[in-house]
Each structure stands twice: as C-alpha cells, then as structure tokens.
Amino acid sequence: MIFSTERGATSAEYAILVATVAAVIIVAVAALGNSTLGLFGPVDTFFQTHP
C-alpha cells in the first residue's frame, strides 16, 4: 500500500512539473514571438512593395 501511495504522489508531482514547464514555454514563445515579429516587418514590407 505504501508503494501505490508514493507512485500516485510521484505522478502528481510529474504532472505539476510538466504543466509548469509547458506554461513557461508558452510564455517564452509569446514574448519572443512579439519581439521577433518586429524584425520581420521590414522584410514583409519590402516583398509587398517589390513584387
């Protein structure tokens, strides 16, 4: 019985860890995505004005 309780606790800990890592990745991609979007703006404008 002790092992099944520890296994459940370990599963819950891994689930929390995975959720935290996923949240950090989402926040990082959102932050970097907005900043890199500004880098590609001039390229987009160039290709729209020079067919």
NUDO-52765 format. One record per residue (C-alpha): residue in three letters; x, y, z. Coordinates in steps of 0.001 Angstrom, whole numbers, plus 500000, padded with zeros to 6 digits. Example, Ala and Ser with C-alpha at 12.3 -4.5 7.8 and 13.67 -1.06 7.14 Angstrom:
2
ALA512300495500507800
SER513670498940507140
! end
This chain:
51
MET500000500000500000
ILE502835502379500690
PHE504216501970497180
SER500933502781495468
THR500576505959497527
GLU504104507062496617
ARG503520506234492987
GLY500407508431492969
ALA502286511274494606
THR505112510950492109
SER502639511027489218
ALA501054514162490608
GLU504453515798491036
TYR505396514976487447
ALA502069516334486218
ILE502670519610488061
LEU506220519771486704
VAL505067519168483129
ALA502328521784483452
THR504825524314484808
VAL507307523668482014
ALA504528523957479421
ALA503404527276480908
VAL506969528635480845
ILE507386527574477220
ILE504096529219476227
VAL505039532476477954
ALA508520532459476379
VAL507178531810472883
ALA504561534535473277
ALA507144537055474500
LEU509744536201471872
GLY507131535931469145
ASN506011539510469625
SER509564540848469677
THR510679538897466598
LEU507577539952464706
GLY509037543465464605
LEU512182542127462959
PHE510250540670460045
GLY508068543745459465
PRO510563545471457131
VAL511072542246455177
ASP507326541880454737
THR507039545489453585
PHE509899545013451112
PHE508290541995449485
GLN504885543676449310
THR506315546752447560
HIS508733544858445251
PRO506852542035443506
! end
